[in-house]
Every structure is written in structure tokens, then in C-alpha cells.
Amino acid sequence: MTGALIESGNAGWGSPIILGALTVAVLGAIAFVLTERRASSPMLPLSLFSSRAFTGGTAIGLCINLGLYGELFVLTLYLQQLRGYSPLLAGVALLPQMGMLTIGSTLSGRIAARNGPRLPMLVGLGTGAVGLFLLAAAGPHTAYRLLVVPLMLAGFGMSMTMPAATTAVVEAAPEERAGLAGGTINAARQTGGLLGIALMGTLVSSHGRFNGDSHMALAVGGAAFLLGWLIALCTAPAHEPAGLRMAPTTSSTRSKPSPS
């Protein structure tokens, strides 16, 4: 799938190589699902996806990495090849976005602990979408100072969303599968990052070179965050007061003797 997205800009979507690669990707995904359904000890138990919170949080992890990693790739090309920044200066120009990661993740944990993961996810995804759409409107001569706030919004949105999404996924899984749940959302994030760079890189390249048009690619990143917002709206769990979940009673549980 990633290879098809990368090469589609040069070969064209109707190319036999691209169509063949996409077909192999789809057949591989189907084979994986069928294998996991039949396996006695599946690598990824599909029963986990019966939970809306688990499925939604995993999809959100894919969406935000697709948008953010694709945006970072495109902005690096935009700053260096369109605005003439050196690699060092381009890295410095992205610092406002990176600086918001710590702030957003810290706030996300505190808000999620008090109000549940739904609120930080909705705030983060909405904020990130606004930042990416504003960046999509930037041109080659847009003053850098006008890019600072959109960069901060995008970075804040991602860091506000990710801890809450991870919390939602892990809490939706049985306790004995918490590690598997964390691995699942991390795998979804890595997949989203690969697809974001491949897809958005294709949109800004012509014959292997940056074509100078970053508007559509960054708009795709904003759309990915907006899609994540809609998923969170439909699937994110509300706050569950501490102590509401009770451990299941087993036959080995012994009651304490009453004091004489």
C-alpha cells in the first residue's frame, strides 16, 4: 500500500504496477483477518474491536499520525525548497509546533483523569484540524509570523489527543490484554505515519521533485484530524468515576472473618 501511494505520482493511478500493488495490499489485509479469526491464539484478537472505544481510539491514532507526520514531511519541503530555508533553519522554524507537544500531553493527562478521554480528544482533534487547515492556506510568500500560531495549534492538537486516545483504547480492553491494546494503537499510529508521508508526499511531488503546491496535501492532513474528531464524537467514552469498575468475583475470593 505504501509503495503504491509513493509511486502513484509518477506511474499514475491506472498503472498496472499501482493497481497490482493495491490489489496485493487488499488481499493481504483480507488474509490477515481470516487467519486471525481462525487462529486458536491470534496475534490480534478481533473480539477487541467489538468495543466502540477500542475501535474508535485505534482509528484516531491512525488519523492523527497520518495528518501530523505527513504535515511535518510536507512542511520540511515547503520551508527548504519553496522558502529557501537551510535544514537547520527549517528545524528551528518548526520549534513552535514541537514545543507544544509537552504542554498538550501534560494537560491531556490531567483532563482525562478528571473528565475522561472524550473531552481532550475532541479539543485536541478540533484544534489540530484548525491548525492544519490554516497551514494549508499558506503560500510561498506568507510571513513566517503568520505560521507560528497554526504550527502551535497543530502540535497542541496532536499532543492533546494522543494520551487520551491511548487511555481510551487500553481501558476498553480486558485487563489481561492491556499491553496488547497499547501495542495495537501504536501499530495503528505507525501505519498512519507511513500512509501520511506516502500520500501527502505524492500530492506535493511531480516526477520525483517537489512541485511547490502544499495546499492539497496539508488540507488532507486537516481532513484526517477532522475525521478523527467525528470518530471521537461517536465512540469516545464519557468519564467513568474511579472505583466504578469492580473486579469480578471468583471462587477463590475469601471473605474476611467478622471481628468477634
C-alpha positions as CSV (number, residue, x, y, z in Angstrom):
1,M,0.0,0.0,0.0
2,T,2.7,2.5,0.9
3,G,4.7,1.7,-2.2
4,A,1.7,2.2,-4.4
5,L,1.0,5.6,-2.8
6,I,4.6,6.7,-3.3
7,E,4.9,5.6,-6.9
8,S,1.4,6.7,-8.0
9,G,2.5,10.2,-8.5
10,N,4.9,9.1,-11.3
11,A,3.3,6.0,-12.6
12,G,-0.4,7.1,-12.4
13,W,-3.2,5.5,-10.5
14,G,-4.2,3.5,-13.6
15,S,-0.8,1.9,-13.9
16,P,-0.8,-1.9,-13.8
17,I,2.0,-1.8,-11.2
18,I,0.0,0.5,-8.9
19,L,-3.2,-1.5,-9.3
20,G,-1.4,-4.7,-8.7
21,A,0.2,-3.3,-5.5
22,L,-3.1,-2.1,-4.2
23,T,-4.7,-5.5,-5.0
24,V,-2.0,-7.3,-3.1
25,A,-2.5,-4.9,-0.1
26,V,-6.2,-5.6,0.0
27,L,-5.8,-9.3,-0.4
28,G,-3.1,-9.3,2.3
29,A,-5.5,-7.5,4.7
30,I,-8.3,-9.9,4.0
31,A,-5.9,-12.9,4.5
32,F,-4.8,-11.5,7.8
33,V,-8.3,-11.0,9.1
34,L,-9.3,-14.6,8.1
35,T,-6.2,-16.0,9.7
36,E,-6.8,-14.2,12.9
37,R,-10.4,-15.3,13.0
38,R,-9.4,-19.0,12.7
39,A,-6.3,-19.0,14.9
40,S,-6.6,-20.5,18.3
41,S,-4.2,-18.0,19.8
42,P,-4.4,-15.0,17.4
43,M,-1.8,-12.3,17.4
44,L,-4.6,-9.7,17.4
45,P,-7.9,-11.0,18.8
46,L,-10.6,-9.4,16.6
47,S,-13.0,-9.6,19.5
48,L,-11.3,-6.4,20.9
49,F,-12.8,-4.5,18.0
50,S,-16.3,-5.2,19.3
51,S,-15.7,-2.3,21.7
52,R,-16.5,1.1,20.1
53,A,-14.0,2.8,22.3
54,F,-11.2,0.4,21.3
55,T,-12.0,0.6,17.6
56,G,-12.5,4.4,17.7
57,G,-9.3,5.1,19.6
58,T,-7.3,2.9,17.3
59,A,-8.7,4.7,14.2
60,I,-8.0,8.1,15.8
61,G,-4.4,7.0,16.4
62,L,-4.0,6.3,12.7
63,C,-5.7,9.6,11.7
64,I,-3.6,11.9,13.8
65,N,-0.3,10.3,12.8
66,L,-1.4,10.4,9.2
67,G,-2.1,14.1,9.5
68,L,0.9,15.1,11.6
69,Y,3.7,13.1,10.1
70,G,2.5,13.9,6.6
71,E,2.4,17.6,7.6
72,L,5.9,17.5,9.0
73,F,7.2,15.9,5.8
74,V,5.5,18.5,3.6
75,L,6.4,21.5,5.7
76,T,10.1,20.4,5.6
77,L,10.0,20.5,1.8
78,Y,7.9,23.7,1.9
79,L,10.4,25.6,4.1
80,Q,13.5,24.4,2.4
81,Q,12.6,24.2,-1.3
82,L,9.9,26.9,-1.5
83,R,11.1,29.4,1.0
84,G,14.8,28.7,0.7
85,Y,15.5,27.8,4.4
86,S,18.5,25.8,5.3
87,P,17.9,22.4,7.0
88,L,18.9,24.0,10.3
89,L,16.7,27.0,9.9
90,A,13.8,24.8,8.8
91,G,14.2,22.8,12.0
92,V,14.2,26.0,14.1
93,A,11.1,27.2,12.3
94,L,9.2,24.1,13.4
95,L,10.1,24.6,17.1
96,P,6.8,26.3,17.9
97,Q,5.0,23.1,17.0
98,M,7.4,20.8,18.8
99,G,7.3,23.0,21.9
100,M,3.6,22.5,22.3
101,L,3.9,18.7,22.5
102,T,4.9,18.7,26.1
103,I,2.3,21.2,27.1
104,G,-0.5,19.4,25.3
105,S,0.4,15.9,26.6
106,T,0.6,17.2,30.2
107,L,-2.8,18.9,30.0
108,S,-4.3,15.9,28.3
109,G,-3.4,13.6,31.1
110,R,-4.9,15.9,33.8
111,I,-8.1,16.5,31.9
112,A,-8.6,12.8,31.1
113,A,-8.1,11.9,34.7
114,R,-10.8,14.3,35.8
115,N,-13.2,14.2,32.9
116,G,-12.4,11.1,30.9
117,P,-10.7,10.8,27.5
118,R,-13.6,12.2,25.4
119,L,-13.0,15.9,26.2
120,P,-9.3,16.1,25.5
121,M,-9.7,14.1,22.3
122,L,-12.4,16.4,20.9
123,V,-10.5,19.5,21.9
124,G,-7.2,18.2,20.5
125,L,-8.6,16.9,17.2
126,G,-10.6,20.1,16.6
127,T,-7.6,22.3,17.5
128,G,-5.3,20.3,15.3
129,A,-7.7,20.4,12.3
130,V,-7.9,24.2,12.5
131,G,-4.1,24.5,12.6
132,L,-3.6,22.2,9.6
133,F,-6.2,23.9,7.5
134,L,-4.6,27.3,8.3
135,L,-1.3,25.9,7.2
136,A,-2.9,24.7,4.0
137,A,-3.7,28.3,3.2
138,A,-0.1,29.4,3.4
139,G,1.7,30.4,0.2
140,P,5.4,30.9,-0.7
141,H,5.4,34.5,0.5
142,T,3.3,34.1,3.7
143,A,5.1,35.8,6.5
144,Y,6.6,33.3,9.0
145,R,5.0,35.0,11.9
146,L,1.6,34.1,10.4
147,L,2.6,30.4,10.5
148,V,3.6,30.3,14.2
149,V,0.0,30.1,15.6
150,P,-1.1,27.4,13.1
151,L,2.1,25.4,13.9
152,M,1.3,25.7,17.6
153,L,-2.3,24.6,17.1
154,A,-1.3,21.5,15.1
155,G,1.3,20.5,17.7
156,F,-1.0,21.1,20.6
157,G,-3.8,19.2,18.9
158,M,-1.8,16.1,18.4
159,S,-0.3,16.0,21.9
160,M,-3.7,16.7,23.5
161,T,-5.3,13.8,21.6
162,M,-2.7,11.0,21.8
163,P,-2.6,10.3,25.5
164,A,-6.3,10.4,25.8
165,A,-6.8,8.1,22.8
166,T,-4.3,5.6,24.3
167,T,-6.1,5.7,27.6
168,A,-9.5,5.0,25.8
169,V,-8.0,2.0,24.0
170,V,-6.3,0.5,26.9
171,E,-9.3,0.9,29.3
172,A,-11.6,-0.6,26.7
173,A,-9.6,-3.9,26.6
174,P,-9.7,-6.6,29.3
175,E,-7.1,-6.0,32.0
176,E,-5.0,-9.0,30.9
177,R,-4.8,-7.6,27.3
178,A,-3.9,-4.0,28.2
179,G,-0.4,-4.5,26.7
180,L,-1.9,-5.9,23.5
181,A,-4.2,-2.9,23.4
182,G,-1.3,-0.5,23.7
183,G,0.6,-2.3,21.0
184,T,-2.4,-2.1,18.7
185,I,-2.8,1.6,18.9
186,N,1.0,2.1,18.5
187,A,0.9,-0.1,15.4
188,A,-2.1,2.0,14.1
189,R,-0.1,5.2,14.7
190,Q,3.0,3.8,12.8
191,T,0.7,2.8,9.9
192,G,-0.8,6.2,9.9
193,G,2.6,7.9,9.8
194,L,3.7,5.7,6.8
195,L,0.5,6.4,4.9
196,G,0.5,10.1,5.7
197,I,4.1,10.6,4.4
198,A,3.4,8.4,1.3
199,L,0.1,10.0,0.4
200,M,0.9,13.7,1.1
201,G,4.4,13.2,-0.4
202,T,2.7,12.1,-3.6
203,L,0.5,15.1,-3.6
204,V,3.4,17.5,-3.5
205,S,5.7,15.8,-6.0
206,S,5.9,15.7,-9.7
207,H,8.4,13.3,-11.3
208,G,10.2,12.8,-8.0
209,R,10.6,16.6,-7.3
210,F,8.7,18.9,-5.0
211,N,6.1,20.8,-7.1
212,G,5.7,23.7,-4.7
213,D,1.9,23.1,-4.1
214,S,1.4,22.1,-0.5
215,H,-2.2,23.3,-0.2
216,M,-3.9,20.0,-1.1
217,A,-1.5,17.8,1.0
218,L,-1.9,19.9,4.2
219,A,-5.7,20.0,3.6
220,V,-5.6,16.2,3.6
221,G,-3.9,16.4,7.0
222,G,-6.6,18.7,8.3
223,A,-9.3,16.3,6.9
224,A,-7.6,13.4,8.8
225,F,-7.9,15.3,12.1
226,L,-11.5,16.3,11.3
227,L,-12.3,12.6,10.6
228,G,-10.7,11.7,13.9
229,W,-12.9,14.3,15.6
230,L,-16.0,12.8,14.1
231,I,-14.9,9.3,15.2
232,A,-14.2,10.6,18.8
233,L,-17.6,12.2,18.9
234,C,-19.3,8.9,18.1
235,T,-17.0,6.5,20.0
236,A,-15.1,8.2,22.8
237,P,-16.2,7.1,26.3
238,A,-17.6,9.5,28.8
239,H,-15.9,9.8,32.2
240,E,-16.1,6.8,34.4
241,P,-15.8,7.6,38.1
242,A,-12.9,5.9,39.9
243,G,-13.9,2.7,41.6
244,L,-17.0,2.1,39.3
245,R,-15.4,-0.9,37.7
246,M,-15.4,-3.8,40.1
247,A,-13.1,-6.8,39.8
248,P,-15.1,-10.0,39.0
249,T,-15.8,-12.2,42.0
250,T,-14.0,-15.6,41.8
251,S,-14.5,-18.8,43.7
252,S,-11.1,-18.2,45.3
253,T,-12.2,-14.9,46.9
254,R,-12.5,-15.3,50.7
255,S,-14.5,-13.1,52.9
256,K,-12.7,-11.6,55.9
257,P,-13.9,-13.0,59.2
258,S,-16.0,-10.7,61.2
259,P,-14.5,-9.4,64.4
260,S,-15.6,-11.3,67.4
